[in-house]
């Protein structure tokens, strides 16, 4: 998804929630400003759906929740809210709120040309301040490529690059699968 600055006035978080309920589109909320979320490509949508289905099937009955791009994440210790393409929370505190989660252990972003630099840079900087987050998954919509930023036992973020033929490992939820399961049937331009 692509975030585009909206012409809406600046809001506090409560005003943002009330305002967004009246909107036809979703909006991220960063530093008091709203950004409309525009649609992505068919590949973007299909890849996100396949990845989220893999997560959901694996976690079914575990007590963890797999959420799609309709679920907001509150950036910990801020009043900022974003809509990733997918997320997983296993934290009981996230069951108390119906508008957003705060404690994801995994966040998924399907990359687009217009958001890749932001997703790898500023957005990841914001997300990684959350001590619960363990896997930040960046999925290409243009080629078979997935990069996972994983927080190791020492608290350091390491990047693992996966390409065609590789087995993806999501340590945060103890899931391994062939990368081809995400890309099966995808036709690249």
C-alpha positions as CSV (number, residue, x, y, z in Angstrom):
1,X,0.0,0.0,0.0
2,X,1.1,3.5,-0.7
3,X,0.6,6.3,1.9
4,X,-0.2,9.7,0.4
5,X,-0.5,12.8,2.6
6,X,-4.1,13.8,2.8
7,X,-5.4,17.4,3.0
8,X,-7.2,16.7,6.2
9,X,-6.5,18.9,9.2
10,X,-4.2,17.9,12.0
11,X,-5.9,15.7,14.6
12,X,-5.2,14.3,18.0
13,X,-5.6,10.5,18.1
14,X,-9.2,10.5,19.4
15,X,-10.2,12.9,16.6
16,X,-8.3,10.7,14.1
17,X,-10.3,7.6,15.1
18,X,-13.6,9.4,14.9
19,X,-12.7,11.0,11.6
20,X,-11.5,7.8,10.0
21,X,-14.6,5.9,10.9
22,X,-16.4,8.3,8.5
23,X,-14.0,7.8,5.6
24,X,-14.2,5.4,2.7
25,X,-10.4,4.8,2.7
26,X,-7.9,3.9,5.4
27,X,-5.4,6.5,6.7
28,X,-2.2,6.1,8.5
29,X,-1.6,8.7,11.3
30,X,1.9,10.0,11.8
31,X,2.9,13.0,13.9
32,X,-0.7,14.3,13.9
33,X,-1.1,14.1,10.1
34,X,-3.1,11.6,8.1
35,X,-1.9,9.8,5.0
36,X,-4.4,8.1,2.7
37,X,-3.6,4.5,1.9
38,X,-3.9,3.9,-1.8
39,X,-4.3,0.5,-3.4
40,X,-1.6,-1.7,-4.6
41,X,-1.1,-4.0,-7.6
42,X,-2.8,-7.4,-8.0
43,X,0.5,-9.1,-7.3
44,X,0.8,-7.0,-4.1
45,X,-2.7,-8.1,-3.0
46,X,-2.2,-11.8,-3.9
47,X,1.2,-12.1,-2.2
48,X,-0.1,-10.4,1.0
49,X,-3.1,-12.8,1.0
50,X,-1.0,-15.9,0.5
51,X,1.5,-14.9,3.2
52,X,-1.3,-14.0,5.7
53,X,-3.0,-17.3,4.9
54,X,0.2,-19.2,5.6
55,X,0.6,-17.4,9.0
56,X,-3.1,-17.9,9.9
57,X,-3.1,-21.6,9.1
58,X,0.1,-22.2,11.1
59,X,-1.2,-20.2,14.1
60,X,-4.8,-21.5,14.1
61,X,-5.7,-22.5,17.7
62,X,-2.4,-21.2,19.1
63,X,-3.9,-18.1,20.9
64,X,-2.0,-15.8,18.5
65,X,-3.8,-13.6,16.1
66,X,-3.0,-13.1,12.4
67,X,-4.1,-9.7,11.1
68,X,-4.3,-8.4,7.6
69,X,-3.9,-4.8,6.2
70,X,-7.2,-3.7,7.8
71,X,-5.6,-3.8,11.3
72,X,-3.8,-0.8,12.7
73,X,-0.6,-1.0,14.7
74,X,0.1,1.7,17.3
75,X,3.8,2.5,17.2
76,X,4.9,1.9,20.8
77,X,5.3,5.0,22.9
78,X,3.9,7.3,20.2
79,X,0.5,8.4,19.0
80,X,1.3,7.1,15.5
81,X,-0.7,4.4,13.8
82,X,0.1,2.4,10.6
83,X,-1.5,-0.3,8.5
84,X,1.0,-3.0,7.6
85,X,0.1,-5.7,5.1
86,X,0.0,-8.2,7.8
87,X,0.9,-8.7,11.5
88,X,0.9,-11.3,14.2
89,X,0.3,-10.7,17.9
90,X,0.5,-13.3,20.6
91,X,0.3,-10.7,23.4
92,X,-2.7,-10.8,25.7
93,X,-2.6,-7.0,26.0
94,X,-3.7,-6.7,22.4
95,X,-7.0,-8.5,23.1
96,X,-8.2,-5.4,25.1
97,X,-8.4,-3.0,22.2
98,X,-10.7,-3.3,19.1
99,X,-9.1,-0.4,17.2
100,X,-5.4,-1.3,17.0
101,X,-2.7,-3.6,18.4
102,X,0.5,-2.5,20.1
103,X,2.6,-5.6,20.6
104,X,3.1,-7.5,17.3
105,X,5.8,-10.1,17.3
106,X,5.8,-10.1,13.4
107,X,5.1,-7.4,10.9
108,X,4.7,-8.0,7.2
109,X,5.1,-5.4,4.4
110,X,4.8,-6.2,0.7
111,X,7.1,-3.7,-1.1
112,X,6.2,-1.3,-3.8
113,X,8.4,1.1,-5.7
114,X,6.9,4.1,-3.9
115,X,7.2,2.6,-0.4
116,X,10.3,0.4,-0.4
117,X,12.7,3.1,0.9
118,X,10.3,4.1,3.6
119,X,9.5,0.5,4.6
120,X,13.2,-0.3,4.9
121,X,14.2,3.0,6.6
122,X,11.9,5.2,8.7
123,X,9.1,2.7,9.1
124,X,11.4,0.0,10.3
125,X,13.1,2.5,12.6
126,X,9.7,3.2,14.2
127,X,8.7,-0.5,14.4
128,X,11.9,-1.8,15.8
129,X,11.7,0.3,19.0
130,X,9.0,-2.2,20.1
131,X,10.7,-4.8,22.4
132,X,8.1,-7.5,21.4
133,X,8.8,-7.3,17.7
134,X,11.0,-10.1,16.5
135,X,10.5,-10.4,12.7
136,X,10.0,-7.6,10.2
137,X,9.2,-9.3,6.9
138,X,9.7,-7.4,3.6
139,X,8.3,-9.2,0.6
140,X,9.0,-8.2,-3.0
141,X,6.1,-7.9,-5.4
142,X,8.4,-7.8,-8.5
143,X,10.6,-10.9,-8.0
144,X,11.0,-13.9,-5.7
145,X,12.7,-12.2,-2.8
146,X,11.9,-11.9,0.9
147,X,14.1,-10.0,3.4
148,X,13.6,-10.7,7.1
149,X,14.9,-8.4,9.7
150,X,15.1,-10.7,12.8
151,X,16.0,-9.6,16.3
152,X,18.4,-12.2,17.7
153,X,18.9,-13.3,21.3
154,X,21.4,-10.5,21.8
155,X,18.8,-7.9,20.8
156,X,20.6,-7.1,17.5
157,X,18.7,-6.9,14.2
158,X,20.1,-9.1,11.5
159,X,18.9,-9.3,7.9
160,X,18.3,-12.6,6.2
161,X,17.8,-12.5,2.4
162,X,15.8,-15.3,0.9
163,X,15.5,-16.0,-2.9
164,X,14.0,-18.7,-5.1
165,X,14.4,-22.2,-3.7
166,X,15.0,-21.1,-0.2
167,X,13.2,-22.1,3.0
168,X,11.8,-19.1,4.9
169,X,12.3,-19.2,8.7
170,X,10.1,-17.1,10.9
171,X,11.5,-17.7,14.4
172,X,9.0,-15.5,16.1
173,X,6.2,-18.0,15.4
174,X,8.3,-21.1,14.8
175,X,7.3,-21.5,11.1
176,X,9.4,-22.7,8.2
177,X,8.1,-23.0,4.6
178,X,9.4,-22.9,1.0
179,X,9.5,-19.4,-0.4
180,X,7.7,-20.7,-3.5
181,X,4.5,-21.1,-1.5
182,X,4.2,-17.3,-1.3
183,X,4.9,-16.8,-5.1
184,X,3.1,-19.8,-6.6
185,X,1.0,-18.6,-9.5
186,X,2.4,-15.1,-9.4
187,X,3.2,-13.7,-12.9
188,X,5.8,-10.9,-12.8
189,X,5.8,-8.2,-15.5
